[in-house]
Amino acid sequence: MFYEQADNAMRTVKREIRRTFNRMGMLGFDEINALSVKKETTAAYDALKSLNQREFLKIAQTAYGKAEKEAEKAGFSPGKTEKKRRFSKAWLLAVLGAYNLVTGYLYEQEAERKRLRTAEALLTAEAYHSRSAYRDALQLAADLWYTQSAQYADTVTDAAVLEAYRACGVETVRWVTAEDGKVCETCLERYGETYRIDKIPAKPHYRCRCYVLPVAK
């Protein structure tokens, strides 16, 4: 229900991930050394993080508006200031900076870990003069970054939805399954369950698209 903008954003992100790592794949082995790999991977991951930030802010804005409408359907009315809500980079960095119970890591720390692992793999491929290993390392880096980005697109969506509900005065929500291929036993067990808005359990798995709706006054 709330994830359409996240899906749109991830199509944009996926294209840029492909372009970014394809550019790195154009380097000749005579250009690859510890300094160049650090420079290239730092530039690549910084650019991808910046892109994520821009897309995540769009996601938050759209999800907030949709959640606000759901709250209004349930009989809640946001104030005038809430209707003008605009998400800031500071808000986003706070969401990304919090420990994520689904991923089990911090966004920035994991981004740096991925960069270092990519750099190490590229240097190892260069040491063995293996072009196939170099391409494989870049493909793995692209896949892993997409997975992290997609999960946090959903995390940002969920955070914006809850912010809208709180702004509207929603106190209790009902769990609704996504009815997609990722629904697990835990998702099904929670279907229809109600929770205080500050006591909603963490999503049970990666890319869980279950969502919560306001319980009417």
Sequence and secondary structure as in RCSB ss.txt:
>XXXX:A:sequence
MFYEQADNAMRTVKREIRRTFNRMGMLGFDEINALSVKKETTAAYDALKSLNQREFLKIAQTAYGKAEKEAEKAG
FSPGKTEKKRRFSKAWLLAVLGAYNLVTGYLYEQEAERKRLRTAEALLTAEAYHSRSAYRDALQLAADLWYTQSA
QYADTVTDAAVLEAYRACGVETVRWVTAEDGKVCETCLERYGETYRIDKIPAKPHYRCRCYVLPVAK
>XXXX:A:secstr
   HHHHHHHHHHHHHHHHHHHHHHT  GGG SHHHHHHHHHHHHHHHHHHHHHHHHHHHHHHHHHHHHHHHHTT
    HHHHT    HHHHHHHHHS  TTTSS HHHHHHHHHHHHHHHHHHHHHTT HHHHHHHHHHHHHHHHHHHH
HHHHHHHHHHHHHHHHHHT  EEEEE   STT  HHHHHHTT EEETT     SSTT   EEEE   
